[in-house]
């Protein structure tokens, strides 16, 4: 019997340069790049989790916290050592946006916000 319940296949981010953004997240998360081409790239994490990146010719990054272009979506990544994870994010090209006691907000190289959250 098949189920009618959907299963998450992947998360796909629009961006101007899929290989570059895949490389950023691969280095940040220590996940291998599974596929990388001009129009599409994929990284694969534990248990087959996929983050994919597709070229969007007219991509405009969110302007968070300015509401001019809403973020619509962001990742929350759990970390054990917030300071070490902060340094790793910066070294890989993340831009700091906000700093709180238990989490930090960044923009990836294409401008998508993401958070590092203390476990």
C-alpha positions in Angstrom: 0.0 0.0 0.0 1.3 3.4 -0.9 0.9 6.5 1.3 -0.6 9.8 0.4 1.6 11.6 2.9 4.3 13.7 1.1 7.9 13.2 2.1 10.5 16.0 1.9 12.8 15.4 -1.1 14.9 18.5 -0.9 15.0 22.2 -0.2 15.8 24.3 -3.3 17.1 27.9 -3.2 17.0 30.3 -6.1 20.3 32.1 -6.6 22.5 33.8 -9.3 25.3 31.2 -9.1 24.3 27.6 -8.1 27.9 26.1 -8.0 29.2 28.9 -5.8 26.3 28.8 -3.3 26.5 25.0 -3.2 30.2 25.3 -2.4 29.5 27.8 0.4 27.0 25.5 2.1 29.1 22.4 1.4 32.0 24.0 3.3 29.8 25.4 6.1 28.0 22.1 6.7 30.8 19.7 5.7 28.5 18.0 3.2 29.8 16.8 -0.2 28.7 18.4 -3.4 26.7 15.7 -5.2 26.1 17.6 -8.5 27.3 21.0 -9.7 26.4 22.6 -13.1 25.8 26.1 -14.3 22.1 26.0 -13.8 21.7 23.5 -10.8 23.8 22.2 -7.9 23.1 19.8 -5.1 24.7 19.0 -1.7 23.9 15.9 0.3 23.9 15.5 4.0 23.3 12.8 6.5 20.5 10.3 5.7 20.2 11.7 2.2 19.1 15.2 3.1 19.5 17.5 0.1 19.9 21.2 -0.4 19.7 22.2 -4.0 20.4 25.5 -5.8 18.9 26.7 -9.0 19.9 29.6 -11.2 17.4 32.5 -11.2 18.4 35.1 -13.8 16.7 38.0 -12.0 17.4 36.9 -8.5 17.1 39.7 -5.9 18.3 38.8 -2.3 16.1 39.5 0.7 16.8 42.8 2.5 16.2 41.4 6.0 15.6 43.0 8.5 14.4 45.7 6.1 11.0 44.5 4.8 11.5 45.8 1.3 12.1 42.2 0.1 11.0 39.6 2.6 13.2 36.7 3.4 10.3 34.2 2.9 12.5 31.3 4.2 15.6 30.7 6.3 17.6 27.8 7.7 18.1 27.3 11.5 21.3 25.2 12.0 21.9 23.8 15.4 25.5 24.1 16.7 27.3 22.9 19.9 29.8 25.8 19.9 28.3 29.0 18.8 31.6 31.0 18.7 33.5 28.3 16.7 30.5 28.0 14.3 30.4 31.8 14.0 34.1 31.8 12.9 33.5 29.0 10.5 30.6 30.9 8.9 32.6 34.1 8.5 35.7 32.3 7.1 33.4 30.7 4.5 31.9 34.0 3.4 28.8 34.5 5.5 27.9 38.1 6.4 26.7 38.7 10.0 23.3 40.3 10.3 22.3 40.0 14.0 23.8 38.7 17.2 21.7 37.3 20.1 22.7 35.4 23.2 21.7 32.0 21.9 21.7 32.5 18.1 23.3 34.5 15.3 21.8 35.6 12.0 23.9 35.7 8.8 23.4 36.1 5.1 24.9 33.6 2.7 26.9 34.9 -0.3 23.6 35.2 -2.3 21.9 37.1 0.5 19.7 34.3 2.0 19.4 34.7 5.8 20.3 31.7 8.0 20.8 31.2 11.7 23.3 29.4 13.8 21.5 28.4 17.0 23.1 27.2 20.2 22.1 23.6 21.0 
